[in-house]
Amino acid sequence: MAGPFCLAAPPVTPGLQNANGARMLNLNGITVRLGGRTILDRASAALPPGSRVGLIGRNGTGKSTLVRVIARQLEADEGAAEMPRGSRLGYIAQEAPSGTATPFDTVLEADTERATLMVASETETDPDKLGDIYERLIAIDAYTAPARAATILKGLGFDEEMQGRPLDSFSGGWKMRVALAALLFSAPDVLLLDEPSNHLDLEAVMWLEDFLKSYRATILLVSHERDFLNNVVDHILHLQGGKVTLYVGGYDSFERQRAERMAQLAAAKANQDVQRAKLQDYIARNSARASTAKQAQSRQKMLAKMQPIAELANDPSLSFDFPDPDELRPPLITLDMATVGYAETPILKRLNLRLDPDDRVALLGRNGNGKTTLARLLAAQLAPMDGEMNASGKMRVGYFTQYQVEELDATDTPLEHMTRTMRGASPAAVRAQLGRFGFSGDKATTLVGKLSGGERARLALALITRDAPHMLILDEPTNHLDVDAREALVQALNGYKGAVVLVSHDRHMLEMTADRLVLVDQGTAREFDGTLDDYIAFVLSGDSKPAESKPANKADRKASAAYKEAEKARKKLIREAEAETAKLTAELTEIDRAMFDPSTATPALAKLTMSDLMKRRAALQDQLEAAETRWMEASEALEAA
């Protein structure tokens, strides 16, 4: 059986404890080289004692590598992570626990000291030693351990019956939940969590968030979920270019600080480019003259010593651009007392649902309640066992699941995958669809086996949208995407003209994308009458089902329906304004780059004079201000309503 482990820190310098004796974690000049490439380059930071730190960075920057060094699963080429003597560090091993033991027993056994003492209390005969054992059992709160273990397992989705089943009866995802429960139960002094929400549903993520907020030791957490980071951590450790920088505050605070730093960096680079151009011009004009040769040589040395400032280049891995479908009259799909399931076993009954071309629907409910079953029904992968399902005959559906990412052929390229999928399409059309998702140039002919998880997810999205579907059904689309890529996906979905049905544990994505909530629970699916915040409060309250508010009469029902329609329209205006704002901001950035450094301009902008660029910039700025005004007005109207 494998799972979480705790280890004690070796002796280190006494400076790792503050005046109050609190535990600290220091990263001292950690360098790691893998395959001839430097992943971490003298990464150094001192994490405050008792802090909750979010470790973030783009995919492939080395976050998991750093966590493995701290957990002593990987030896650094230089430097080390240091903790005070006697500190216990907790980390989940990559292999999930297995065997005939139950989740409940597995979690209890994670506290090895308690397990050892409990055995000793049954076998020890020396009264003095037995007294010491009982005293220690009381000190570590050993007798409340079963209740604590059950509470943690319940929070992560295990009901009483599931807690008593053998581990081998669960899928890999549920086994990883057991490993997480065991780690939390063991309560180490330094808790390392590497994307703990990847195997969790929204409900379990909210419970974990609540648990970690009250955790009294140091936490280092790798996560790509904006809301999770905002609500849990009090510091952000940003990994970029092999270096780490520690910021105070949650993710939004980090973004503000990083935006300021990027603006300063852009201004400094523009300044430096102007200075460099002046030096180069002087050298070119004066090197040949004897009277000015020395000054030219001096400036040549100055130019050679000038350290280039990193350019804020556009990142193709942030490219999501869903093709807009042709218009269809509503509704796209209606379910009337439909039943759906597998073989002879119904999973969901009494389904009544209508989806229109501009709908944005989030499916809520714990894993195992039937969200994927409903998604497969809407995607026409399952037929109703009873009742009726009516769908527009011309409707095209794009259905994304993690299985599609895993089933991509590692020996083929994105170009070969798309050519097969778009059989009969011209090479230009195939390339254009790949380009929408950042696969242009050499990236289109890179083997899938060499792509990152995020790149494979983008390829799967490119494949399912090749025919401009009228409805996108996305089942956990963010699992392999970092924070920036998730934000780019949100912007792309908000600019997409078709309907969206979304299953996700990423709260930020749900809040920014969905305007209808459907709860899949207790063998059916129904509209959730409330906001996402209301749903979170319902989950954390532990109620078996949400309170139902039924309009008292026909007039109230009519008013309620009118309000929901108005709310939906306002949210649509907000989405459209956000998408336009993002588009205009990107265009302004391109123009600014062309003005500051013409060598980086796109071919279209490179043809324009400085005067034309300034005119276009002014026009775009006016459009941006108008879009921001529309967004503000719609947001205020929604808030007032």
C-alpha positions as CSV (number, residue, x, y, z in Angstrom):
1,M,0.0,0.0,0.0
2,A,1.3,3.4,-0.9
3,G,0.1,6.9,-0.1
4,P,1.1,9.9,1.9
5,F,4.2,10.0,4.0
6,C,5.7,12.2,6.7
7,L,9.4,12.6,7.4
8,A,11.4,14.4,10.0
9,A,13.8,17.1,9.1
10,P,17.6,16.6,9.7
11,P,19.6,18.9,12.0
12,V,19.9,22.4,10.5
13,T,21.0,25.8,11.6
14,P,19.1,27.3,14.6
15,G,18.1,30.4,12.5
16,L,15.2,28.4,11.1
17,Q,13.0,29.0,14.1
18,N,11.8,32.5,15.0
19,A,11.8,34.0,18.5
20,N,8.6,32.1,19.3
21,G,10.0,28.8,18.2
22,A,7.6,28.6,15.1
23,R,8.6,26.4,12.2
24,M,10.1,27.9,9.1
25,L,10.9,26.5,5.7
26,N,13.9,28.0,3.8
27,L,14.8,27.4,0.1
28,N,18.5,28.0,-0.1
29,G,19.9,28.4,-3.7
30,I,18.2,25.3,-5.1
31,T,19.5,24.4,-8.6
32,V,18.2,21.4,-10.6
33,R,19.3,20.4,-14.1
34,L,17.3,17.7,-16.0
35,G,18.3,16.5,-19.4
36,G,20.8,19.2,-19.9
37,R,18.3,21.9,-19.1
38,T,18.3,24.1,-16.0
39,I,14.9,23.8,-14.4
40,L,15.6,25.6,-11.1
41,D,18.4,28.2,-11.0
42,R,19.5,29.1,-7.4
43,A,15.9,29.4,-6.3
44,S,15.8,31.0,-2.8
45,A,13.1,32.1,-0.4
46,A,12.3,32.1,3.3
47,L,8.7,31.1,3.9
48,P,7.3,32.8,7.1
49,P,6.5,30.5,10.0
50,G,2.9,29.3,9.9
51,S,2.3,30.8,6.5
52,R,0.0,29.4,3.8
53,V,1.9,29.8,0.5
54,G,0.6,29.2,-3.0
55,L,3.3,28.0,-5.4
56,I,2.4,29.2,-8.9
57,G,4.0,29.4,-12.3
58,R,3.3,28.5,-15.9
59,N,3.2,24.8,-16.8
60,G,6.6,23.4,-17.3
61,T,8.4,26.0,-15.1
62,G,9.4,23.4,-12.4
63,K,6.7,23.7,-9.7
64,S,6.5,19.9,-9.1
65,T,10.3,19.6,-9.4
66,L,10.6,22.1,-6.5
67,V,8.0,20.3,-4.4
68,R,9.9,17.0,-5.0
69,V,13.2,18.6,-3.9
70,I,11.5,19.9,-0.7
71,A,10.0,16.4,-0.1
72,R,13.4,14.8,-0.7
73,Q,12.1,12.8,-3.6
74,L,14.6,14.5,-5.9
75,E,18.2,15.6,-5.0
76,A,19.1,19.1,-6.1
77,D,22.3,19.7,-8.0
78,E,23.0,22.6,-5.6
79,G,21.3,24.1,-2.6
80,A,18.7,22.6,-0.3
81,A,15.4,23.1,1.5
82,E,15.8,23.4,5.2
83,M,13.5,23.0,8.2
84,P,14.0,23.0,12.0
85,R,15.1,19.8,13.7
86,G,12.2,17.5,14.4
87,S,9.8,19.0,11.9
88,R,7.5,16.6,10.2
89,L,6.9,17.2,6.5
90,G,3.9,15.7,4.8
91,Y,3.6,14.9,1.1
92,I,1.4,12.6,-1.1
93,A,3.4,10.0,-3.0
94,Q,2.4,9.7,-6.7
95,E,1.2,6.1,-6.3
96,A,-2.3,5.8,-4.9
97,P,-3.0,3.6,-1.9
98,S,-4.4,0.1,-2.7
99,G,-5.2,-3.2,-1.1
100,T,-8.0,-4.7,1.0
101,A,-7.8,-2.0,3.8
102,T,-10.7,0.4,4.1
103,P,-10.4,4.2,3.6
104,F,-11.2,4.6,7.3
105,D,-8.4,2.2,8.5
106,T,-6.0,3.7,6.0
107,V,-6.6,7.2,7.3
108,L,-6.3,6.1,11.0
109,E,-3.0,4.3,10.2
110,A,-1.5,7.5,8.8
111,D,-0.9,8.8,12.3
112,T,1.9,6.3,12.9
113,E,2.6,7.5,16.5
114,R,-1.0,6.9,17.5
115,A,-1.1,3.5,15.8
116,T,2.1,2.4,17.6
117,L,0.9,3.7,21.0
118,M,-2.5,2.0,20.6
119,V,-0.8,-1.4,20.0
120,A,1.6,-0.7,23.0
121,S,-1.4,0.1,25.3
122,E,-2.8,-3.4,24.6
123,T,0.5,-5.2,25.2
124,E,2.6,-3.2,27.7
125,T,2.6,-4.7,31.3
126,D,4.9,-2.3,33.1
127,P,2.6,0.1,35.0
128,D,4.9,3.1,34.7
129,K,5.4,2.7,31.0
130,L,1.7,2.1,30.5
131,G,1.0,5.3,32.4
132,D,3.4,7.2,30.0
133,I,1.6,5.6,27.0
134,Y,-1.8,6.7,28.2
135,E,-0.5,10.2,29.0
136,R,0.9,10.5,25.4
137,L,-2.3,9.2,23.9
138,I,-4.3,11.9,25.7
139,A,-1.8,14.5,24.7
140,I,-2.1,13.7,21.0
141,D,-5.9,13.5,21.2
142,A,-5.8,9.9,20.2
143,Y,-9.3,8.9,21.4
144,T,-11.1,11.5,19.1
145,A,-9.1,10.3,16.1
146,P,-11.8,8.0,14.7
147,A,-14.3,10.9,14.6
148,R,-11.7,13.2,13.0
149,A,-10.8,10.6,10.4
150,A,-14.5,10.1,9.5
151,T,-15.1,13.8,9.3
152,I,-12.2,14.3,6.9
153,L,-13.3,11.4,4.7
154,K,-16.9,12.7,4.7
155,G,-15.7,16.1,3.6
156,L,-13.8,14.6,0.7
157,G,-17.0,12.7,-0.5
158,F,-16.9,9.4,1.3
159,D,-20.2,8.5,3.0
160,E,-20.3,5.9,5.8
161,E,-20.8,3.0,3.5
162,M,-17.8,4.0,1.2
163,Q,-15.5,4.5,4.3
164,G,-15.9,0.8,5.0
165,R,-15.3,-0.6,1.5
166,P,-11.9,-2.1,0.4
167,L,-9.6,0.4,-1.3
168,D,-9.4,-1.8,-4.4
169,S,-13.1,-1.3,-5.0
170,F,-12.4,2.4,-5.8
171,S,-11.1,4.1,-9.0
172,G,-7.7,5.8,-9.0
173,G,-9.3,9.3,-8.4
174,W,-11.1,8.1,-5.3
175,K,-7.9,6.3,-4.0
176,M,-6.0,9.6,-4.3
177,R,-8.8,11.2,-2.2
178,V,-8.0,8.6,0.5
179,A,-4.3,9.5,0.2
180,L,-5.2,13.2,0.7
181,A,-7.4,12.4,3.7
182,A,-4.6,10.4,5.3
183,L,-2.2,13.3,4.8
184,L,-4.5,15.8,6.3
185,F,-5.3,13.5,9.2
186,S,-1.5,13.1,10.0
187,A,-1.3,16.9,10.5
188,P,2.4,17.5,9.6
189,D,4.3,20.6,10.5
190,V,4.9,21.5,6.8
191,L,2.1,20.3,4.5
192,L,3.0,20.0,0.8
193,L,0.1,19.8,-1.6
194,D,0.7,19.5,-5.4
195,E,-2.6,20.3,-7.2
196,P,-4.8,18.6,-4.6
197,S,-8.1,19.6,-6.3
198,N,-7.3,17.6,-9.5
199,H,-9.2,14.5,-8.3
200,L,-11.9,16.4,-6.4
201,D,-15.4,17.7,-7.4
202,L,-16.5,21.3,-6.5
203,E,-18.1,20.2,-3.3
204,A,-14.9,18.5,-2.0
205,V,-12.8,21.4,-3.1
206,M,-14.9,23.8,-1.0
207,W,-14.6,21.5,2.0
208,L,-10.8,21.3,1.5
209,E,-10.6,25.1,1.3
210,D,-12.5,25.4,4.5
211,F,-10.2,22.9,6.2
212,L,-7.0,24.5,5.1
213,K,-8.0,28.0,6.2
214,S,-8.0,26.7,9.8
215,Y,-4.8,24.6,9.4
216,R,-2.3,25.7,12.1
217,A,1.0,24.8,10.4
218,T,2.9,25.8,7.3
219,I,1.4,25.0,3.9
220,L,3.0,25.0,0.5
221,L,0.3,24.5,-2.1
222,V,0.6,24.1,-5.8
223,S,-2.7,25.2,-7.4
224,H,-4.0,26.8,-10.6
225,E,-7.4,27.7,-9.1
226,R,-7.7,31.5,-8.6
227,D,-10.5,31.4,-6.0
228,F,-8.9,28.5,-4.1
229,L,-5.7,30.5,-3.8
230,N,-7.5,33.7,-2.9
231,N,-9.4,32.0,-0.1
232,V,-6.6,29.8,1.4
233,V,-3.1,31.3,1.0
234,D,-1.6,34.5,2.5
235,H,1.6,34.4,0.3
236,I,2.3,33.6,-3.3
237,L,5.6,32.1,-4.4
238,H,6.0,32.8,-8.1
239,L,8.3,30.5,-10.1
240,Q,9.5,31.9,-13.4
241,G,12.8,31.4,-15.3
242,G,14.1,29.1,-12.6
243,K,13.8,31.8,-9.9
244,V,11.2,32.2,-7.1
245,T,9.8,35.5,-5.9
246,L,7.6,35.7,-2.7
247,Y,4.6,38.1,-2.7
248,V,2.4,38.9,0.3
249,G,-1.3,38.3,-0.2
250,G,-3.5,36.0,-2.2
251,Y,-3.6,35.5,-6.0
252,D,-5.5,38.7,-6.9
253,S,-3.0,40.7,-4.9
254,F,-0.1,38.9,-6.7
255,E,-1.7,39.7,-10.1
256,R,-1.9,43.4,-9.2
257,Q,1.7,43.5,-8.0
258,R,2.8,41.5,-11.1
259,A,0.9,43.9,-13.5
260,E,2.7,46.8,-11.9
261,R,6.0,45.0,-12.3
262,M,5.2,44.1,-16.0
263,A,4.3,47.7,-16.7
264,Q,7.5,48.9,-15.2
265,L,9.4,46.3,-17.2
266,A,7.7,47.3,-20.4
267,A,8.5,50.9,-19.8
268,A,12.1,50.1,-18.9
269,K,12.5,48.0,-22.1
270,A,11.1,50.7,-24.3
271,N,13.5,53.2,-22.6
272,Q,16.4,50.8,-23.1
273,D,15.5,50.2,-26.8
274,V,15.5,54.0,-27.4
275,Q,18.9,54.3,-25.6
276,R,20.3,51.3,-27.5
277,A,19.2,52.8,-30.9
278,K,20.9,56.1,-30.1
279,L,24.1,54.4,-29.1
280,Q,24.1,52.2,-32.2
281,D,23.5,55.3,-34.4
282,Y,26.3,57.2,-32.8
283,I,28.7,54.3,-33.2
284,A,27.8,53.8,-36.9
285,R,28.3,57.5,-37.6
286,N,31.5,58.1,-35.7
287,S,33.6,54.9,-35.7
288,A,35.4,55.8,-38.9
289,R,36.4,59.3,-37.8
290,A,39.7,59.6,-36.0
291,S,38.5,62.6,-33.9
292,T,35.5,60.6,-32.5
293,A,36.7,57.0,-32.7
294,K,37.5,56.9,-28.9
295,Q,34.0,58.2,-28.0
296,A,32.6,55.6,-30.4
297,Q,34.6,52.8,-28.8
298,S,33.5,54.0,-25.3
299,R,29.9,53.8,-26.4
300,Q,30.5,50.4,-28.0
301,K,31.6,49.2,-24.5
302,M,28.6,50.8,-22.9
303,L,26.4,49.0,-25.5
304,A,28.1,45.7,-24.8
305,K,27.5,46.0,-21.0
306,M,23.8,46.9,-21.4
307,Q,21.9,43.9,-20.0
308,P,18.8,43.2,-22.2
309,I,15.5,43.5,-20.4
310,A,13.3,40.4,-20.9
311,E,10.6,41.0,-23.5
312,L,7.0,40.3,-22.5
313,A,6.3,38.1,-25.5
314,N,2.9,36.8,-26.5
315,D,2.5,33.2,-25.4
316,P,0.8,30.8,-27.9
317,S,-0.1,28.5,-25.1
318,L,-2.7,31.0,-24.1
319,S,-4.5,30.8,-27.4
320,F,-8.1,29.6,-27.4
321,D,-10.4,30.8,-30.2
322,F,-13.7,28.9,-30.6
323,P,-15.3,29.3,-34.1
324,D,-18.8,30.8,-34.0
325,P,-21.6,28.6,-35.3
326,D,-24.3,29.5,-37.7
327,E,-27.6,30.6,-36.0
328,L,-30.2,28.1,-35.0
329,R,-33.7,28.9,-33.6
330,P,-34.3,28.1,-30.0
331,P,-34.5,25.7,-28.3
332,L,-31.5,23.6,-29.0
333,I,-32.6,20.8,-26.7
334,T,-35.6,20.0,-24.5
335,L,-35.9,17.2,-22.0
336,D,-39.5,16.2,-21.0
337,M,-39.6,13.7,-18.0
338,A,-36.6,11.9,-19.5
339,T,-34.8,9.0,-17.8
340,V,-31.2,8.1,-18.6
341,G,-28.8,5.4,-17.4
342,Y,-26.8,2.4,-18.5
343,A,-28.1,-1.0,-19.5
344,E,-31.2,-1.5,-17.5
345,T,-30.2,0.8,-14.6
346,P,-31.6,4.3,-14.6
347,I,-29.2,7.0,-13.1
348,L,-31.3,10.1,-13.6
349,K,-35.1,10.4,-13.8
350,R,-37.8,13.1,-14.3
351,L,-35.4,15.3,-16.3
352,N,-37.1,18.5,-17.5
353,L,-34.6,20.9,-19.1
354,R,-34.5,23.4,-21.9
355,L,-31.3,24.7,-23.5
356,D,-31.2,27.7,-25.9
357,P,-28.4,28.9,-28.2
358,D,-27.1,31.6,-25.8
359,D,-27.3,29.5,-22.6
360,R,-24.4,29.2,-20.1
361,V,-25.2,26.3,-17.8
362,A,-23.0,24.9,-15.0
363,L,-23.8,21.3,-13.7
364,L,-23.3,21.1,-10.0
365,G,-23.3,18.1,-7.7
366,R,-20.9,15.6,-6.2
367,N,-18.9,13.1,-8.3
368,G,-21.0,10.0,-8.8
369,N,-24.4,11.9,-8.8
370,G,-24.7,11.8,-12.6
371,K,-23.3,15.0,-14.0
372,T,-21.3,13.1,-16.7
373,T,-24.4,10.9,-17.4
374,L,-26.4,14.1,-18.1
375,A,-23.6,15.5,-20.2
376,R,-23.5,12.4,-22.3
377,L,-27.3,12.5,-22.8
378,L,-27.1,16.1,-24.0
379,A,-24.2,15.1,-26.3
380,A,-26.4,12.3,-27.8
381,Q,-24.0,9.7,-26.6
382,L,-26.8,8.2,-24.5
383,A,-30.4,7.9,-25.5
384,P,-33.3,8.5,-23.0
385,M,-34.6,5.2,-21.5
386,D,-38.0,6.9,-21.0
387,G,-39.6,10.3,-21.6
388,E,-38.6,12.6,-24.4
389,M,-35.6,14.4,-25.7
390,N,-36.0,16.7,-28.6
391,A,-33.0,18.3,-30.3
392,S,-32.5,20.5,-33.4
393,G,-31.7,18.3,-36.3
394,K,-29.0,20.7,-37.5
395,M,-27.3,21.1,-34.1
396,R,-23.6,20.2,-33.8
397,V,-22.2,19.5,-30.4
398,G,-18.6,19.6,-29.2
399,Y,-18.0,17.4,-26.2
400,F,-14.8,17.6,-24.2
401,T,-13.7,15.0,-21.6
402,Q,-10.3,14.1,-20.0
403,Y,-10.5,10.7,-21.9
404,Q,-10.1,12.5,-25.2
405,V,-6.8,14.1,-23.9
406,E,-5.6,10.7,-22.6
407,E,-6.5,8.9,-25.9
408,L,-4.5,11.2,-28.2
409,D,-2.0,9.2,-30.2
410,A,1.5,10.1,-28.8
411,T,3.2,9.2,-32.0
412,D,1.2,11.6,-34.2
413,T,1.4,15.3,-34.5
414,P,-1.4,17.9,-34.0
415,L,-1.4,18.4,-37.8
416,E,-1.9,14.6,-38.4
417,H,-4.7,14.5,-35.8
418,M,-6.5,17.5,-37.3
419,T,-6.1,16.3,-40.9
420,R,-7.7,13.0,-40.0
421,T,-10.5,14.7,-38.1
422,M,-11.2,17.3,-40.9
423,R,-11.2,14.7,-43.7
424,G,-11.6,16.4,-47.0
425,A,-10.7,19.9,-45.7
426,S,-8.0,21.9,-47.4
427,P,-4.5,22.1,-45.7
428,A,-5.1,25.8,-45.2
429,A,-8.4,25.1,-43.3
430,V,-6.7,22.5,-41.2
431,R,-3.8,24.8,-40.3
432,A,-6.2,27.7,-39.6
433,Q,-8.1,25.5,-37.0
434,L,-4.9,24.5,-35.3
435,G,-3.8,28.2,-35.3
436,R,-6.9,29.2,-33.3
437,F,-5.5,27.1,-30.5
438,G,-1.8,28.1,-30.7
439,F,-0.5,25.3,-32.9
440,S,1.2,27.1,-35.7
441,G,4.6,26.6,-37.3
442,D,6.7,23.9,-35.7
443,K,4.2,23.4,-32.9
444,A,1.8,21.8,-35.4
445,T,4.3,19.1,-36.3
446,T,5.6,18.3,-32.8
447,L,4.8,14.8,-31.6
448,V,1.9,14.7,-29.2
449,G,4.0,12.7,-26.8
450,K,6.3,15.7,-26.4
451,L,3.4,18.1,-25.6
452,S,2.6,19.2,-22.1
453,G,-0.7,18.3,-20.5
454,G,-2.1,21.8,-21.1
455,E,-1.1,21.6,-24.8
456,R,-2.8,18.3,-25.2
457,A,-6.0,19.7,-23.7
458,R,-5.8,22.6,-26.2
459,L,-5.4,20.1,-29.0
460,A,-8.5,18.2,-27.8
461,L,-10.5,21.4,-27.7
462,A,-9.3,22.2,-31.2
463,L,-10.4,18.8,-32.4
464,I,-13.9,18.9,-31.0
465,T,-14.6,22.4,-32.3
466,R,-13.4,21.9,-35.9
467,D,-17.0,22.1,-37.3
468,A,-18.1,25.2,-35.3
469,P,-20.5,23.4,-32.9
470,H,-23.7,25.1,-31.7
471,M,-23.1,23.7,-28.1
472,L,-19.9,23.1,-26.2
473,I,-20.1,20.5,-23.4
474,L,-17.0,20.7,-21.3
475,D,-16.3,18.2,-18.5
476,E,-13.5,19.4,-16.3
477,P,-11.6,21.3,-19.1
478,T,-9.1,23.0,-16.7
479,N,-7.3,20.0,-15.1
480,H,-4.1,20.5,-17.1
481,L,-4.2,24.3,-17.5
482,D,-2.3,26.8,-15.4
483,V,-3.9,30.0,-14.1
484,D,-3.1,32.1,-17.1
485,A,-4.4,29.5,-19.5
486,R,-7.6,29.1,-17.5
487,E,-8.2,32.8,-17.7
488,A,-7.6,32.7,-21.5
489,L,-10.2,29.9,-21.7
490,V,-12.7,31.9,-19.7
491,Q,-12.3,34.8,-22.1
492,A,-12.7,32.6,-25.1
493,L,-15.9,31.0,-23.8
494,N,-17.3,34.4,-23.0
495,G,-16.6,35.4,-26.6
496,Y,-18.1,32.2,-28.1
497,K,-21.6,32.6,-29.7
498,G,-22.9,29.2,-29.0
499,A,-24.3,27.5,-25.8
500,V,-22.0,26.2,-23.1
501,V,-22.6,23.3,-20.6
502,L,-19.8,23.2,-18.0
503,V,-18.7,20.7,-15.4
504,S,-15.8,22.1,-13.4
505,H,-14.4,22.3,-9.9
506,D,-12.8,25.7,-10.8
507,R,-15.1,28.2,-9.0
508,H,-13.7,31.2,-10.9
509,M,-14.5,29.7,-14.2
510,L,-18.0,28.9,-13.1
511,E,-18.6,32.4,-11.8
512,M,-17.2,34.1,-14.9
513,T,-18.9,31.8,-17.4
514,A,-22.2,30.4,-16.1
515,D,-25.5,32.2,-15.7
516,R,-27.6,29.1,-15.0
517,L,-27.0,26.5,-12.3
518,V,-28.4,23.0,-12.5
519,L,-28.0,20.7,-9.5
520,V,-27.6,17.0,-10.3
521,D,-28.6,15.3,-7.0
522,Q,-30.8,12.6,-5.6
523,G,-31.4,10.9,-9.0
524,T,-32.5,13.9,-10.9
525,A,-31.4,17.4,-12.1
526,R,-33.2,20.6,-11.4
527,E,-32.5,24.4,-11.6
528,F,-30.7,25.6,-8.5
529,D,-32.6,28.7,-7.4
530,G,-29.7,30.9,-6.2
531,T,-26.2,32.0,-6.9
532,L,-22.9,30.1,-6.7
533,D,-22.3,31.6,-3.3
534,D,-25.7,30.3,-2.2
535,Y,-24.7,26.8,-3.4
536,I,-21.4,27.0,-1.5
537,A,-23.2,28.0,1.7
538,F,-25.6,25.1,1.1
539,V,-22.7,22.6,0.7
540,L,-20.8,23.8,3.7
541,S,-23.9,23.8,5.9
542,G,-24.1,20.0,5.4
543,D,-27.8,20.0,4.5
544,S,-29.1,17.1,2.6
545,K,-30.8,19.2,0.0
546,P,-31.1,23.0,-0.7
547,A,-34.1,24.9,0.7
548,E,-36.8,25.3,-2.0
549,S,-38.4,28.6,-2.4
550,K,-41.8,28.1,-4.2
551,P,-43.6,31.2,-5.5
552,A,-46.9,31.6,-3.8
553,N,-49.0,32.1,-6.9
554,K,-49.0,32.5,-10.6
555,A,-48.1,36.2,-10.5
556,D,-45.1,35.4,-8.4
557,R,-44.0,32.6,-10.7
558,K,-44.3,35.0,-13.7
559,A,-42.3,37.7,-11.9
560,S,-39.6,35.2,-10.9
561,A,-39.3,33.9,-14.6
562,A,-39.1,37.5,-15.8
563,Y,-36.4,38.3,-13.3
564,K,-34.3,35.3,-14.4
565,E,-34.6,36.3,-18.1
566,A,-33.5,39.8,-17.2
567,E,-30.6,38.5,-15.2
568,K,-29.6,36.2,-18.0
569,A,-29.6,39.2,-20.5
570,R,-27.5,41.3,-18.2
571,K,-24.9,38.5,-17.7
572,K,-24.8,38.1,-21.5
573,L,-24.1,41.8,-21.9
574,I,-21.3,41.5,-19.3
575,R,-19.8,38.6,-21.1
576,E,-19.9,40.3,-24.4
577,A,-18.3,43.5,-23.0
578,E,-15.6,41.4,-21.2
579,A,-14.8,39.6,-24.5
580,E,-14.6,42.9,-26.4
581,T,-12.5,44.5,-23.7
582,A,-10.0,41.6,-23.9
583,K,-9.8,41.7,-27.7
584,L,-9.3,45.5,-27.8
585,T,-6.7,45.3,-25.0
586,A,-4.7,42.7,-27.0
587,E,-4.9,44.9,-30.1
588,L,-3.7,47.9,-28.1
589,T,-0.8,45.9,-26.8
590,E,0.2,44.9,-30.3
591,I,0.2,48.5,-31.4
592,D,2.2,49.6,-28.4
593,R,4.8,47.0,-29.2
594,A,4.9,48.1,-32.8
595,M,5.4,51.7,-31.7
596,F,8.1,50.9,-29.2
597,D,9.9,48.2,-31.2
598,P,9.0,48.0,-34.9
599,S,11.1,44.8,-35.3
600,T,8.5,42.9,-33.3
601,A,5.4,44.3,-35.1
602,T,3.0,42.0,-37.0
603,P,3.2,42.2,-40.8
604,A,0.0,44.2,-40.9
605,L,1.2,46.8,-38.4
606,A,4.7,47.0,-39.8
607,K,3.3,48.5,-43.0
608,L,1.8,51.5,-41.1
609,T,3.5,54.8,-40.3
610,M,3.8,56.1,-36.8
611,S,1.0,58.6,-37.5
612,D,-1.3,55.7,-38.7
613,L,-0.4,53.7,-35.6
614,M,-1.3,56.6,-33.3
615,K,-4.6,57.2,-35.1
616,R,-5.5,53.5,-34.8
617,R,-4.5,53.5,-31.2
618,A,-6.7,56.4,-30.4
619,A,-9.7,54.8,-32.1
620,L,-9.2,51.5,-30.2
621,Q,-8.9,53.4,-27.0
622,D,-12.3,55.1,-27.6
623,Q,-13.8,51.6,-28.3
624,L,-12.2,50.2,-25.2
625,E,-13.6,53.0,-23.0
626,A,-17.1,52.4,-24.5
627,A,-16.8,48.6,-23.9
628,E,-15.7,49.3,-20.3
629,T,-18.7,51.7,-19.8
630,R,-21.1,49.0,-21.1
631,W,-19.6,46.5,-18.7
632,M,-19.8,48.9,-15.8
633,E,-23.5,49.7,-16.5
634,A,-24.5,46.1,-16.9
635,S,-22.6,45.1,-13.8
636,E,-24.2,47.8,-11.7
637,A,-27.6,46.9,-13.1
638,L,-27.0,43.2,-12.2
639,E,-25.9,44.2,-8.7
640,A,-28.8,46.5,-8.1
641,A,-31.2,43.8,-9.3
